[in-house]
Amino acid sequence: MIIVTGATGQLGGQTVERLLTRVPAGQVGVSVRDPQKAQTFADQGIRVRQGSFTDAASLAHAFEGASQVLIVSVDKMGEEAVRQHRAAIDGAVAAGARRILYTSHMGAGASSHFQPCRDHAATEDALRASGVPFTSLRNGFYAASAVRFLGHAMRSGEVALPADGPVSWTAHADLADAAAVILADEGRFDGPTPPLTAAQALTFDDIATIATDVTGRTVKRSTAPDDRFRQQLVGRGVPVEAADQLLGIFAASRAGEFAAVDPTLAALLGREPVTLSTVLRDQLSDNDGR
């Protein structure tokens, strides 16, 4: 049985949906913190069990009978994230899984400027030490994050962000589809995959131009010094640690950590990945700048 964690989240949920087009529902299970939120999966014949990365006993039940386990990375950072990922890895090993898959990130490395990439690197080390074959999905940066960074720019006409570098913004749906392909073709990748990215790496100058084209309203990109941007975030109630991590995205992009473009995702999908222009058109046009 293929077990997917975090199946009530955006990436995990879409991965399960795409997996159902490739394998019977009876061969799929989900491990979720709140089974009530996964009722639609249960209605389709998927095994739904409660599982938490902070409760080893729950994972033993949720992962029972697993042939493969897809660990969707948590929305924590630092040691807490790595601790939870290690617990999930231990649970998969104890369940006898033949292969563990993990949603990592392009640019994962111990010296990354971006904390989550350091966390992903530490988790990949734990996977190597587990003794079980693993696949680490080196996902491109979520395109939805680019939309969130635009924020109120669609009202003000200006996006003021720190200096950045090119980023391979990649759609959740494409990454979920790729994960399903790899799960259905066990062993297709051993260890970290190549970067799973869209076909272009874009700066926020590029994104402002795309947003202008999509909405028909001029969006100007201006550069805010790192310190000022951090102060503005903290002034709006963002915790200091979270503000520092957001700045890490820009520092990492300036260092070229997210600039890679690779054909692997297109090969897995059998088509070109969704462009950021399409993502922006779908989300910004629907919201009409609100």
N, C-alpha and C positions, 0 to 999 in steps of 0.2 A: 504493500500500500504506500502511495505517495502522500506524505503529510506536509501541509503548508501552514506555517505559523502566520500570525498577523492577518488572517484572512478577512477581517472586517475593516482593514485599512485599504487605502487606495491601491497600492501596488499589489499587496497580497490578494485582495479581492479580485482584481482584474486578472491576476495570474491564474486563480482557480477557474474563473469563467473561461479563459482561453484554454486551460488544460482540459476542460470538459469537451472541447471540440476534438481532442486527440485520444483520450482514454475514457473508459466507462466510469460513471460516477461512483460505482461500487469500489473502484480502485483508488479513490481519493478520500483523504481525511483532512480535517482542519483542526488546528489547535488555536483556540481563541480565549481571551480573558472572560468574555461574556457570551455564552452560547446563544442567548436570546437574540443577539444581534446577527447571528448567522443562521437564523431560521430558514431563510430563502435557500441556503445551501442544503440544509437538512431535507427540505421539501423536494429537492432534486435527487435525493438518494446518497448524498455525501455524508460520511461519518463526521459528526460534530462533537468535539469533546473540549471541556474546559482545560486550559493549560496556561501556566504563567511561568515566565523565566525566573521568577523569584520563589517558586515553589516546586522543588524537585519531585515531590510525590505526584503532583498534578501532571508533570511532564511524563512521568513513567506511564501514566494512564493515557495521556493524549497521544504519545508516540508509540503505543503498543502496536506491534506488528508492522512497523515501518520498514520499507525497503529503501526509501529515500526520504530525507527530511529537508525541506527548504526553510532555512532560518531567515526570516525577514528582519533586518536590523532594527533595533529599537530607536525611539526618538529621544534617547538620552545621550549625554556626552561624557567623555572622560572615563574614569575607573568604573563608574556605575554601569556604563554601556558595555564595557569589556567584560565585567563580572556577569552581567546577564547573558551576554553572548556565550561565554564559557559554560554557563549553566545549561544553556540550550544544546551546546555541543556535547556536553557530558550526558545529557538526556538522550540524545540521538545515538551515542555510542552504546549506552546501557540498553537501549531498545533493540540493538543489533542491526541498525541501518547499514546497508551496503555502501551508501554514499550520502554525504552531507553537502548541501548547497547553501550558499550564503550570499545575501545581497550586499556586496561591497560597493566600491566607488572608484571611478577612474582617479588616478593620482594618489591612491592609497600608499602611504609610506610613513615610516617613523619620523622623518624630518619634515613632513608637510607643514605648511603654514596654517592649515585648516584642521582644527581638532578632530572632527569626525573622520578625516582621512587617517589620522594617527590611530584612532580607535579601530578603524577597519584593518589597518596593518597589524595591530596587536591581536585582533580576532583571527586574522589569517595565520598568524604564528600559532595560535591555539589550535586551529584546524590542522596544521601540519603536525603538531605534536599529538594529535588525537589517535593517530594510527589508522584512521578510516579514510578511504579515498574521498576527496572533496573537490568541489567546483566553486570557485569564488567569482561571482558575477560582477565584473568591474563596470558598473553602470555609469553612463554619462550623467552629467548634472541635470536634475529635473527641470524641464522647461517651465513647469508651474512656478518654480522659484523666481524665474525671470519676470513672470507676470506680477507676482507679489511685490517684487522690487519696484515695479512701475508705480504701484500704489496710487497715491493721490495725483500723480503726474497726469493722469487722464482728465483730471479736473483743472489742475493748475497750468498744464501745458509745459511743465519743466520737471525733469527727473534729476535730482541733485544727489549724486553718489560719489564715493571715493574713486580715485583712478583705478582702472581695471585692465584686464587683458582678455584675450579671446577665450570663450567658453563654448564647449560643445553641448548646447542645451538640447535635451533629449526627452521625448514624450513618455509619460508613464505607460501609456497603452502599448507603445512599442517595446518597452523593457519588459512588461508583463508578458507580451506575446513571445518574446525571446526566451524568457524563463520557462514558459510552458513547453516550447520546442525542446529545450535542453533537458527538462524533466522527462519528457516523453521519449527522448533518445538518450537513455542513461549512459554516461561515460563519454559523451561527445567531447567534453572538455575536462581535462584533469588539471587541477590547480587553478590559478587565476586565468580568466579569459582575457583576450585582448580587450581594449576599451570598447564598450558597447555604446556607440555614439551615433548621433545624427551626422549628416554629410557636411555640415559647416560649423566652424567655430566663430562666434560673433561677440563683438564688444557691445557695451551699452550705447555707444554712438550708433552702431548698426541697428540695435533694437529700437532706439528712438526713431530712426528713419522708418523702420518697419511699422511701428505703432502709428506714425504719421500717415503712412500709406493705407493702413488698415482702417483707421477711424476717420480720415479726412481732416483731422485737426492737427495742427503743428505741435509736435512734442520735441522740446529742446533738451539736450543732455548737457548738464553742467557738472563740474568737478568740485566736490566738497573735500577739504582737507580731512584726513583721517580723524584727527582729534576733534574737529568740529562735528563731524558726523557722529562720533561716539557720544559726545556731549548731548547732541540732539536726541539720540536714542534714549540715553539715560534720563533726560529731561521729560521724555514722554512715558516714563515708567518702565522702560526695558531694563531688566536686571543687568548689572555691570558685566557679569560673566557672559550673558547672552550677547550683549553688545560687542564684546571682544571677539566672540566667535563669528559674528556677522562680519566684522572687519577682517577676520581671517580668510573669508571667501575672496575678498578683494586682493589681499596680499598674495594668496595662492594663485589667483588668476594672473596677477602681474608677473609672477614667477613662471608662468606657463604651465601650471600643474593641470589645467583643465582644457588645454588647447588641442590635444590630440584628436585627430579624426581618423576613423578606422572603418573599413568596409565590412567587418564581421557582423554587425547588427543587420545590415542590408541583406547579407547572405542568409542569415537565419530567418529573416522575414520573407525572403523571396521578392522583395520590393524595396524601393527607397524609403528610408524612415520619414516620418512626419516632420515637416519643417517647423521652425519656430513661428514663421509667418502664419501658418495654419493654426497653431495653438493660440496665438494672439488673436487671430480673426475669430476663432470660436469663442474665446472668453471675453475679449474686450468689446467686440461688436454686440454680443448678447447683453453685456452690462451697460453698454452705451456710455462708458466712462463713469458710471456711478460707483 
